[in-house]
């Protein structure tokens, strides 16, 4: 094997192991199941957009939400909490997104310097801003 390729392989494996080790930081093995949005800290509710109304809002577990891209009732949110688990400094949530690409997304929040921050599932879409695909 070429020395360059061997070095690249070692670097890649080391980087992968480090990324996996960072994921282990979120320990919710002794966490509590999240059975309602009301059980979440206020900062996380703000990040989720709990105070938003209509299609931009989020429904509670088992709550009414619009799973399709056809919007008949503009008061029904396009997202719904599915499940979650909360540890001391880490919270995992699964949120269901309605629309033409109906899917579920895992979100992770960590307590950093006494503030909750979304660390997984945080991209240009983010948790609160899943706009409806089409409106009627």
N, C-alpha and C positions, 0 to 999 in steps of 0.2 A: 504494500500500500504506500502510496506517495506520502511523504512527510507532511505536506500541506493539507492533504485530505484528512490525515489522522489528527492533526491539530484542530482542524475545523470540526471534526466529529466530537472531539473531547470538549471543545468550547460549547458546541450545541447541547451536548448531554449535560454539562455543568449548568448552563443557563436554564434548561428545562427542569432540572432538579431544584434550582433556586426558585423558579416560578411556582412549582408544586409546594415547596416549603412555605411560601408566602400564603398560599391558599389555606394551609393548615391553621394559620393564625386565628381564623374564625371558628372558635370552638363553641358549638351550641349543644353538645352532648347532654349537658345538664340543664338545657334551656326549657322554656315553657312554651307550649303550643299557643300560637296566636289564633284566637277564635273570633276576633272582632277587630275592626279598625280602631275602635275606642280603647283598646289595650295598648296601642302604640304611643310612644312619646310624641309630644306636640311638634317637635322639630321634624320627625319623620312624616307626620301627617301633612306638614307644610310641603315637604319635598314631594309627597304623593299628590298634592293638590286636593286634599280632602275638602277644603272649603270652596272648591270650584263647583259650579252648578252646571246642569245640563250635560251635554255630550263630553265636556272637558272634565267632568267629575269622575269619581271612582265609587263603585258600589261595594258594600260589605260582602262578606262570604255568604253565598246563597242569595244575595240580593238581585234585584232586577237590573239587567244591563242589556245593551244592544249588541248581540253577537255578529250581526251582519253589517253590510255597508249601506243598506237601505234604512234611512232614518225616518220613522213615522212619528215618533214622539221625541222632541228635542229636549225633554226633561230627563230622559234616561241616559245614564253615562255609557261611554264606550269601553270602560274598563271595570274590572271587578277583582277584588282580592280573592284568591283561591285557597291559599294556606300560608302558614308561616311558623317560624320558631324564633324565640327571642332568648338570647343569652345575656350575660352581664354587659358585654361591650360589643355585641354583634347581633344583628337581626337578619334573618333570611326570609324573604317573602316571595311568593309566586303570584303574579298578576296576570289575569287573562285579558287580552286585548281583542275587541270585536273589530269587524271590518272584513274586507275582501281577503285579507291575509290572516284571518282569525288564528291567534296563537297565544301561547303562554310564555312569560319571561320571568326568569329568576333574578331577583334584585337583592343586593347585599348592602347593608348599612353598618358602619362601624362608628363607635364612640371614640373620637379623637379630640383631646384637649377639651373635654366636657361638651362637645358639639357632635351631633350625628351627621355623618356624611355618607352619600351613596357612592359605593366603590365598585360595585358590579352592576351591570345593566345600565351604567351611566355612559351614555353616548349622546349623539346629537338628538336622539329621540327623547331620552330621559323618561322617567316614570310619568310625570304629569301631562306631557304634551303629545298625546297620540291623537291627532285630529281625525275626525271622521273622513272616510274616503269619499263619500258623496252625501249630499243632503237633498231631501225631497221637500 
